[in-house]
Amino acid sequence: SQRTHTGSHMKKIQDSDIYIPDTCEAFVDKPLYEIEEYRKVLELLDEFSVAIDVGAHVGFWSKRLCSNFEKVIAFEAVPDVYKCLDANMAGLPNIEHHGLAIGPRFGSADLLIDEEDSGAGKVVRQPTEDKITQVCLDDFLAPEGGLDNDISFEQSVDFIKIDVEGFEVYVLDGACEIIKLYRPVVCIKVEHEDDDRTDDVLVPMGYSKTVTVGQYNIWMYDDKF
């Protein structure tokens, strides 16, 4: 289909006020998408200062996080999906959101876009026609002199959710300092267990996989180390 970058090409999910791209058929009847997973994750959390949503899509998790956390910082790389996220977060005072890819370092990322399933758009390792700016969480959220001093001195990152269609380990590679500093609960959606390499990054930092909720692995810092 013809890609459009002008106007508001979005529609609402039935029985909800959530916008999705108008070419997307995958979520039209899912106003409560992943609500059960969200509730189970919530039970594992003790602190509710700052939540990070990497691969926020149209904001299913971000919107819920706003009602539980003091502050939410969301990232969505696919432009047409980001427009919907922007519309869906209107009026929420405690969220900031960015149309950026999150990866191991600052630079440019290549996007693979799926018109019919807006949740399947992803950053890939091979060149594509669609580019987006990529940042890493360590730079973006650095307490001293980061690109964007989003987190004030008394706040801490207590939760990171990552849903990036196979790019998870690269997000973590660029978030090691933040994770070591704050020891957040890390919630990672895994599409294919056999090529999941997140434990290569998290286990050496003292994390263990606590529970699996739906397709999400929940990692928590293990105080016994």
Beta strands, then each sheet from edge to edge (+ up, - down):
strand 1: 10-12
strand 2: 19-21
strand 3: 50-54
strand 4: 71-75
strand 5: 95-98
strand 6: 101-102
strand 7: 107-112
strand 8: 122-124
strand 9: 130-135
strand 10: 157-162
strand 11: 185-189
strand 12: 207-213
strand 13: 216-221
sheet 1: 1+ 2-
sheet 2: 5+ 4+ 3+ 10+ 11+ 13- 12+
sheet 3: 6+ 9+ 7- 8+
end
